[in-house]
Amino acid sequence: MEEKEMKQELNFEEAMKRLEEIAQELEKGDLDLDQSVKKFEEGMALSKKCNEILQEAEKRITILIQEDGEIKEENFVPTED
């Protein structure tokens, strides 16, 4: 993926799919050093993008609770089953 394409807005699923592809390419060991470094750099950029997407989603996930006629906003905390 070229730098120009990286600037396009990727969604989380697309970025994760590309990260998986990069990991597979690197694991094969068919790339020369320069290609491997470029793939690694792309993977790091995608990883950062995924982290940013997750952090933003976490900020947006809230629960509205009605208490005493007031709407109170609380952070979402998942419960383990």
Secondary structure, 3 states (H helix, E strand, C coil): CCHHHHCCCCCHHHHHHHHHHHHHHHHHCCCCHHHHHHHHHHHHHHHHHHHHHHHHHHHHCEEEEEECCEEEEEECCCCCC
